[in-house]
């Protein structure tokens, strides 16, 4: 299908492009998979998009705001075009966390002292949240419930919450007393990651396999802590992550997990912003970078090699940042939000 955001065609690097490797010093100019623009409804003014969720090829959500943060914006794709959807009452503009697991289950959480809401397929309902806490992370996957991490700005307290029977319920995790959960990433009900800020010599993060939490260590060359910026759960024995820190080679690295400890994979040196991650559908990973000028810049790692790809042409003078990436379940399509010149666009591969 050519007019919508989703196609069942493969999102793989094929033919000659698959054989090209990327020198770690700079991107290669070569034939590559095509990232295309996704047409969106014309707004009254330019838009800013801050969240993207997809539970299937007929259920995709975009959350953002019109120019100047004058009004909140929620767009939905249901297989036949984008439409504006209702928002929770007194919905704030900017600073919203968003997650969805089905057409009948979606959640919003403010990253300040604002409200939390739940969508049941017919309407949004405001729900209680822990007092004096702001949202740090919110995640869900098709067929799962939602998980969140919150923060109390007055005292060191970072509760991890799970949506249960219409309410947010605090969970107990095997954390040391001074450690702080930072983000949560849901791949399935048996594949959940919680990143941890720790003072331990050997940093770790937590993985839930449906029965138990396991500490998964990340060891740096000098034994100092570093933080995972994003985790991409792909399966119960495959996950990708990106980290940065003073002890990490070049200050940043890609990580791969296949059931043991995290494995370091050096990234191209030219990547100087924290990228976003999406599975390439064949055991590798796409990184959406902030390095594009005039076009978005993507890089794929698979089979020990790096290849690059670009998005459609934008303003030739403006820096282009990839702000979010999502695989569309049930397809090989990847969607991304790109920001340039104060305006947001959506791009797709596949």
Secondary structure as GFF3:
##gff-version 3
##sequence-region A 1 350
A	DSSP	alpha_helix	15	18	.	.	.	ID=ss1
A	DSSP	beta_strand	35	37	.	.	.	ID=ss2
A	DSSP	beta_strand	47	56	.	.	.	ID=ss3
A	DSSP	beta_strand	59	66	.	.	.	ID=ss4
A	DSSP	three_ten_helix	67	69	.	.	.	ID=ss5
A	DSSP	beta_strand	72	77	.	.	.	ID=ss6
A	DSSP	beta_strand	82	84	.	.	.	ID=ss7
A	DSSP	beta_strand	96	102	.	.	.	ID=ss8
A	DSSP	beta_strand	105	110	.	.	.	ID=ss9
A	DSSP	beta_strand	116	119	.	.	.	ID=ss10
A	DSSP	beta_strand	124	127	.	.	.	ID=ss11
A	DSSP	beta_strand	134	139	.	.	.	ID=ss12
A	DSSP	beta_strand	147	151	.	.	.	ID=ss13
A	DSSP	beta_strand	160	164	.	.	.	ID=ss14
A	DSSP	beta_strand	167	170	.	.	.	ID=ss15
A	DSSP	beta_strand	180	188	.	.	.	ID=ss16
A	DSSP	beta_strand	191	197	.	.	.	ID=ss17
A	DSSP	beta_strand	203	208	.	.	.	ID=ss18
A	DSSP	beta_strand	213	218	.	.	.	ID=ss19
A	DSSP	beta_strand	227	235	.	.	.	ID=ss20
A	DSSP	beta_strand	238	244	.	.	.	ID=ss21
A	DSSP	three_ten_helix	249	251	.	.	.	ID=ss22
A	DSSP	beta_strand	252	257	.	.	.	ID=ss23
A	DSSP	beta_strand	263	265	.	.	.	ID=ss24
A	DSSP	beta_strand	276	279	.	.	.	ID=ss25
A	DSSP	beta_strand	285	288	.	.	.	ID=ss26
A	DSSP	beta_strand	292	293	.	.	.	ID=ss27
A	DSSP	beta_strand	297	302	.	.	.	ID=ss28
A	DSSP	beta_strand	305	310	.	.	.	ID=ss29
A	DSSP	beta_strand	319	327	.	.	.	ID=ss30
A	DSSP	beta_strand	334	340	.	.	.	ID=ss31
A	DSSP	beta_strand	343	349	.	.	.	ID=ss32
###
